[in-house]
């Protein structure tokens, strides 16, 4: 088991959803960006690094029928499945480091909130975006810590971004920039973190 997987399994086995900074009961910004993509309810949507995020709950309730959640932590995915109960059968669940992911289909929408910024080397960023180009033929929504946000998360180094750096990076890999939004995320323990969200579309 690699060090990244060990790290995240330990986090999800020892902390509740209210003890980690990234928890959102209602992921308003993600839902707004997904709504703006104007997808059909049959669209293939993947939430990368989704863990036990409640985004998938809201997408199920909105009637989306082709949902996938990918996370490196099996514990996080089991927690999400237990929370959803019978509705969990409506989702395809994948336990994998995103860089080891070998997608069998292309996705109409690739969503990643607070996972991409853990790609902290030029090599892993390149590998992520190379995979993305192969797997995401439609919309891409990325939410990362901004240049005014934290420099670390869960003890790990992260990469910070702003509108200009996200735009430059994704356009380099063949994506058209659509819109950007700064989000002030209130953590479960009443601190604030600044995120930058960007939406892109394959050219």
N, C-alpha and C positions, 0 to 999 in steps of 0.2 A: 504494500500500500504506500503510495507516494506521500511526501510530506504535506502537500496541499490537502489531499483527501483526509489525512489524519487530523490536520488542523480543523477542518470544517466539521468532521464527524464529532470531534470533541466539543466544538462550540454548540452544535445542535443537541448534543446529549446532556450538556451541563447548564444550558441557559434556556429559559422560556422565551416566547415571542416578545414578551414585555421587558425582557432583559437584554435585548440586542437593539442597536441604534436604528437599524433600517426598517423596522416594522411600520407599516401603514395599514390602518384598519380599512380606509377607503383610499385607494391609489388614484386620486383625482387627476393628477397630471398625465399619468399613463393612459387612463381611460379617455381623457380628452384627446390625446394624440391619436389613439386607436380610432376613436369616433371620427376624427378629421380625415382618416384614411379612406373612409366611405367604402368599406369592404362588404361583400356579401356574407351572410351568416355561415356559408359553406367554406369561407376562406381558410386556408391553412395557416394557423398562427402558432408560433413557438415563443415561449417565455424562457429565455436563457438565463441561468442562474436564479431561476424562480424560487427555489427552496420551498419554504412554506408560506410564500407570499399569498396574499388574498386576492391578487389580480385575477387568478383563474376562477375564483368563486363568482366574481362580478361578470366575467365573460360568459360563464355558463348561464347565469341568470339573464343575460342579455340575449341568449339564444344562439351563441356561436357553437358550431357543431364539430369543429375540426381542430382541437386544441392539443398542444404538446407542451409539457414542462420538462426542462432539462436542468439538472443540478448535480454537482459533484458529490453531494452528501445524500446518501440513502436515508439517513435519519430524518433529514429535512423533508424529503419526499414522503416518507411514511407518515410524518406529522400532518402534512397537507392532505394525504389520502384519508387519514383518520378524521380530520376536521370535516372533510366533504362527505364522508359516509358513502351512501349509494351513488352519489353524483360523481365520485372519483372514477367510476367506470367509463365516464364520458370523456376522459382525458387519457392521452398517451403519456406515460411517465418514462423518462430516460435518466438513468444514473450514469453520469459521465463528466469528466473534465471536458469543457467545451473544446479544448484543443485536440482532444482524442475523439471527438464526435465525428462520425462518418454518416452524414445524412443520406437517407434513401430517397427523399423527395426534396423538391424545392418549395420554399415557404412564401406565401403571399405577404406575410408580415413577421418580421423578426423583432422581438422586444427584449431589451436588456437594460434593466435598471440596477445599478450598483454592482455589476459584475465585471463589465468591460474595464473599469478603472483598475482592477487587480492585474491586468496585463501590464506589467511595470518595466518590461524591457523592449527594446526595438524589435527583437526577434519574436517575442510572443505577440506583440501588436501586429506585426506582419503576418504571423500565422493565423491569428484571429480573423484579420480582414481578408486573407486569402480564402479561408473557410467560408466567411460571410458571402463573398462574391459568388462562390459556388452554390451556397444554400439558400440565399435570399434573392429571389428574382423580382420582388415587389418592393414593399415598404420596409424601412428599418427605423426603429425608435431606440435611441440610446440615451440613458440617463446616467451621468457620472458626477463625481465631485467636481465642483468648479474650482477655479484658481483662488476663490475666497473660501473654499471648503476645507475639510480636514486633510492633513497630509498622510495620515495613516487610518486604517480601519481594521478593527479586530486584531491589532498588533502587526498588521502587514503593511508594507509599502504600497502606495497607490500612485496612479498618474492623475494629475489634475488637468482639466480642460476649460477652455472658454469657447465662445461661438466661433472665433476665428480659427482656432486650432482644430476643432471638430470639423468645421467646414473644409479646411485644407486637407485634412487626413482622409475624410470619406470621399471627397471629390477626386482625390488621387486614385482611389480604387473604383472609380466609375459610378459613383452615386451622385445624384442631383440633390442639393440641399433645399429643403422645403420650408422649415420653420424651426425656431429656437425659442426656448423659454427658460428663464431662471426660476428655480423653485427653492423656497425656504422650507426645509423639512423639519418639523418638530418631532423630536425623538420621544419614545415612551417615558424618558426620564427628564423631560422638559428642558432639553438643550436644543439648539438650532444648528442645522447643517445646510450649506448652500450647494445645490445641484444645478447643473446645466443639462437640459434636455434638448436633443436635436432629432428632427425627423428627416429622412432621406428616402429617395426612390431610385431604384436601379434604372440606369439610362438604357 
